[in-house]
Amino acid sequence: MNFAGIYSPNPFWLASAPPTNTGEQVERAFEAGWGGAVWKTIGRPIQNVTSRFGAIDFANKKLMGFNNIELISDRPTETNLREMVEVKKRYPKHALIASLMVETKEEWRELIKQVEDAGCDGIELNFGCPHGMCERGMGSAVGQEPNILEMITGWAKEYARIPVIVKLTPNITDITIPAEAARSSGADAVSLINTIKSIISVDVNSFAPTPTVNGKGTNGGYCGPAVKPIAMHMVGAIARKHGKNLPISGIGGVSTWKDAVEFMLLGAGTVQVCTAVMHYGYRIIDDLTHGMKAYMNEKGFTSVGDFIGKAVPNYTDWGSLDLTYALIADIHDESCIGCNLCVVACNDGGHQCLSLNPEYKADGHTRKAPILKEEECVGCNLCKLICPAPGAISMKQIPYEKHYHGRTYRHGVMEMSHELHQ
Ligand SMILES: Cc1cc2nc3c(=O)[nH]c(=O)nc-3n(C[C@H](O)[C@H](O)[C@H](O)COP(=O)(O)O)c2cc1C
């Protein structure tokens, strides 16, 4: 496939991070089936810190959110360049992208020439790192300042003969602004997101943020499954604005083929993965490739181009939603396990439209699904979302006139606010 002039056997790339630290690793990843790799950022200065990582586990799942305070590659640039040459020699058809971060125009010129000479297929400008480098006016300090981003991308485009991807920081209010700056300075593509500025936890005994370095902690960069919704919104926002004119490499919380498909439906031409590989290894590529192939077969898609951006026209503003569309809960007795969690949730956090079935007995046998007061149900989805029994609650459409919103006798205020929206 062709992404902004960079060819790779499939749309799955490793993001610039520890899984792409060395040539030996990248070769193993290509052997396992990855289509491309963005090398761990090289540049200056070369230094690092221990410890570096922190994590949030959730409901017995490790690394729901992951955090790091490490800097760019701490290996000598010459070593990285030498290994890039070797990788490219052995894997000429795979995409090898050099991630770069330096300060002065002269340093950019020199490093771009070096990675081109090493045979890289593209360059990714790291304007996203939210710790360590931004204090020196690099990383996210560039990504947050559209004028500087435009200027440095302009330098890169002036010197580079290979495609230039601008990696954006999510630590900004409106992601379309730096994306526009990248596009207007001639970038061939954007990639996003880099990590989100964060404190992952505080050690309640030592009173320091984690990861802790000799008693002190600092803000780091957040990533992993927890950031996927944020990343997808940003990818979708850029796709809505620029359509196919600005290729997007989607990054942030991709672990499964379905995550990757979702990013691509929102306009990403390739996806990049870091945390999931740090957690489970390069082998997750099997799920990504096989799962996406099966999805494409099922839908009758013959190439990824058939579905890239397919959800973008359906991503709209709140004001354009159909306010006459009416849903209510539909509870299925045969699948209900009688836990009544939906009754509690609806009563305290919803709209008080579910009640215990009078025939229900807490004897473990007489499990009867709760009763829905249809005239109270606003179709919010809460009961369906919290229900632990697969298939026990779905939502069904009803005529608008029969719905909560369609009635004036009980909910005059809602009806008025609905009219105001029209
Ligand atoms: C330990 C670690 C180191 C990283 N180093 C870099 C880096 O050197 N350059 C860069 O552009 N992004 C770096 N990232 C960010 C990732 O490339 C990626 O944008 C981010 O982790 C989101 O993807 P994920 O949710 O799949 O991890 C790093 C991330 C982690 C966790």
The ligand as a Gaussian input file, in Angstrom:
#p B3LYP/6-31G(d) Opt

LIG

0 1
 C        7.996000       4.396000      26.529000
 C        7.555000       5.232000      25.376000
 C        8.490000       5.923000      24.626000
 C        8.078000       6.716000      23.551000
 N        9.016000       7.349000      22.816000
 C        8.633000       8.082000      21.741000
 C        9.599000       8.693000      20.911000
 O       10.813000       8.566000      21.117000
 N        9.164000       9.412000      19.861000
 C        7.842000       9.571000      19.573000
 O        7.493000      10.226000      18.587000
 N        6.894000       8.987000      20.348000
 C        7.260000       8.245000      21.404000
 N        6.303000       7.613000      22.164000
 C        4.882000       7.781000      21.821000
 C        4.377000       6.634000      20.936000
 O        5.051000       6.613000      19.707000
 C        2.860000       6.778000      20.668000
 O        2.628000       7.995000      20.004000
 C        2.026000       6.749000      21.938000
 O        2.561000       5.835000      22.858000
 C        0.569000       6.373000      21.651000
 O        0.448000       5.076000      21.125000
 P        0.048000       3.787000      22.013000
 O       -1.227000       4.117000      22.734000
 O       -0.095000       2.664000      21.021000
 O        1.164000       3.552000      22.972000
 C        6.698000       6.824000      23.229000
 C        5.772000       6.117000      23.990000
 C        6.179000       5.323000      25.041000
 C        5.157000       4.554000      25.833000

